[in-house]
Amino acid sequence: MQNESLNDLTRHHLELARTATSGRSAQTVFGGHDHVLRQTLIALRAGSALDEHENPGEATVQVLHGHVRLVSGDTSWSGSTGDLLVVPDARHALEADEDSAILLSVGKKNG
């Protein structure tokens, strides 16, 4: 059994994101290409974003730290520490209003 402290990973990746030219840092904490479920911790420096992209399957964003906005077309959802956002089955982006960390959980679609 693998045991990870999300609090420790959050602190570590926020430090990396603050100094990265991209303004972000990420680590897969469970699953991957050979699994249906993939969970990735993503840290974003304030003002940075994950640009618009397709949803690869059913997905949620759990806000571990900070404040983010999930944007799809003209609609956006705001999330703060402790919130769980359901990712729409459409093109979307994630923007950090302040230094933030999220746990992205994705169940890949078959095919």
Sequence and secondary structure as in RCSB ss.txt:
>XXXX:A:sequence
MQNESLNDLTRHHLELARTATSGRSAQTVFGGHDHVLRQTLIALRAGSALDEHENPGEATVQVLHGHVRLVSGDT
SWSGSTGDLLVVPDARHALEADEDSAILLSVGKKNG
>XXXX:A:secstr
     HHHHHHHHHHHHHHSTTSEEEEEEEE TTSSEEEEEEEE TT EEEEE   EEEEEEEEESEEEEEETTE
EEEEETT EEE  SS EEEEESSSEEEEEEEEE   
